[in-house]
Amino acid sequence: MQPLPKHLVLDTATDFLYVALFEGSRCLASVYRQGYNNHSETLMPEVYRLFTEVGWVPRDLDAVLVGIGPGSYTGVRIGVVIAKMLGFSLSIDVLSISSLALLASGAESGPVTAWIDARRGMAFAGVYTFEQDRLVCLEADRYRPRPDKENDPTPLEQARPNPLKLFGTPLIQKVRDIHQLEPVYLRQTEAEAQHAQRGRKV
């Protein structure tokens, strides 16, 4: 019998840290909890705690699925860096997914407007729904004003991801060259904006 694929799923794009271990379609262990700007300190300890809980070692993994943003600039980078490190050191596949799609996968039904606060009245948001219990994207992720109940389908800011609604969908992309994998920010960082402003003044 062909062994079931073993996946590590992680997302650090929001205030909530999500880490899970899947064997085929079965979630063996997971954590979803609010952090306090400390994902860089807690991500790897949580990964290894879950490995210990299910009796795995890193070499057991077949792939890492990582949320690549949009979201917190620092948070997104943490998850992407760890996924690249594991992919390279273990010679396993790295798979990417929108962090908003991960968020939307936790909804009970669709359509939903998954969104992450981008401050100053703005948000990163995308519209998703379900077809035969699999998530599909209706409106691509973008940087926009915060959603509201009157104009947007069911705004959703927090939900525990359910990767089972993502497995086997085109929303998950295999990373062809992990060295080229970059977070998705959907807007300029403050440093980039300041650099561009200086360039216009020259």
N, C-alpha and C positions, 0 to 999 in steps of 0.2 A: 504493500500500500504506500502510495506517495505521501511523504510527510507533509503536514499542513504548514503553510508559510508563517513565519513568526515576524511580527511587525512591532516596532516601537513607534508610537505616535506622540508627538509633542507640539505644544504651541505656547509661546511666551509673548504674544503680541498685545495682550490686554493685562489688566490688573490680576487676572486669574491665571494661575499656572495649571496647564493640563498635560498630564503624562499618562500613557496607557500602554499595556502590552496585550497584543492580540495574537492568538494562534488560530489561523483561519478566520472564521466568523465569530469566534468566542473571545470575549474580553476576559483575560485572566486576572488582571489587576489594574487599577487606575487611581489617579489622584486628581482632584479638581478643587483648588482652594485659592483664596485671595492672598496675594502677596503684597508686599509693601516696598516696591521698588528694589526687591532683592532676589529676582529670579536668577541672577548670576550666581548667587550663593546657594540657592535651594534646588536648582534644576538637577544637577548631577547627583547630589545625595538622594533625591527622590527617585531618579532613574535606578540607581543601584539598590535602593531599598525595595523597589518593585521587583528587580531581578532576584533578590534574595527571597522575597515572598513567594515567587513562583518557581524558584530553583533553577533559574537560567543564569548563564554567563553571557557576556557580550558576544562571544563567538557563535552563540546560538541564533543570533538575529539573521534574518534574510533581507530586511529592508528597514529604512527609517522614513516615516512620513512626517513632514514638518510643515507647520503653518508659516508662510513666508510674508505675512502681512496682508494688508496694511495694518498699522497700529503704532504702538509706542516705538520710537526710533531705536532706543537702546534695547527694549524688550525683544523686538523682532530679530535684531542682530544676534542676540544670545542664542535663540533657538536655531537660527541658520548656521551659526558657527559650530555649534555642537553637532548638528546633523552632518555637516561637511566633515568634521573631525572623525565621527564614527564611520561614515561612508568610506573615507579614505583609509583609515587604519584597519578596518575590518574587510575592505573590498566587497562591500555590499551596496545594493541599490539605495539611492536617495530619491524619494518621491516628494513632490511639492503640492501644496494645496493652499488656496486662499484662506487666511485666518477668518474672514467673514463667512466663508462657506462652512468652516468648522463650527463657527458660532451658530449659523442657521441650521446645521444638522441636528442641533439640540431642540429645535422647535417640535411641538406636537403635531402641527399641521401647517400648511402654507396657503397663500403666500405670506412671507415675512420680509420685513426690511431689517436685515442684520446691520447693526451699526456700532461703531466704536468712537467714543468722544475724541475729537481732535482739538478741543478748546476753542474759545472765542466764538462760540455759536456754530462751529463747524464740526463735521463728522466725516468718517470714512464709512460708506454705506453701499450695500448691494441688495438687490431683491431676489429672493429664492423661493422655490416652491418644491413640491414633491410629486413625482410621477411614479406610480407603482412602488412607493416607499423608497425611492431613490431621489436624491436632491438634484435639482436642475437650476440653472441660473436664468433669471428673467431679465435682470438689468445688471450690467457689469459693475463691479466695484468702482467707486469714484469718490473724490473729495468734494463735499457739498455741504449745504446747510443741514443742521440737525433735522432728522425726520420728525414728523408730528402725526398724531392719530388721524387728523382730518384729511391729510394729503398723501399719506404713505401707508401701504399695507402692513398692519401689525408691527410696529417698531419693536425690535428685539435687541436689547443691549447686553443681556447676560443669559447664558444657558450652557449646561454641561454638554459638550460635543458628543455626538453619536456617530463615530466613523463608519459604522455599518451601513449608514445611509449614503456613504461616499464611495466605499469600495466598489470597484468595477465601473465607475462613472468617468466621463472625460474631465471632470473637475480635478482629478488627480493626474499629475503629469510626472513621468519619469525624467529625472534630471540627466541629460546626456553627458554633461561635463560638470562635475561638482565644483571644480575650481571657478567656473563661471557663474555659479549660483549666487544671486544677490537678493537681498530683501526687497519687497515692493513697498514703497512709501506713499506713492500717489501725490506727493507734494514736495516742494523743496524743503530741505532742512533749514534751520535758521542760519547756519553758517553759509550754506549755498546762496540763500537769499541776500545775505550781507555781501558776499563776494560778487554777486551779480549787480548789486546796487553800486558797489565801488567801481565796477567796470563801466557802468553807465555814466559815472561822474568823471571818468578819465577823459 
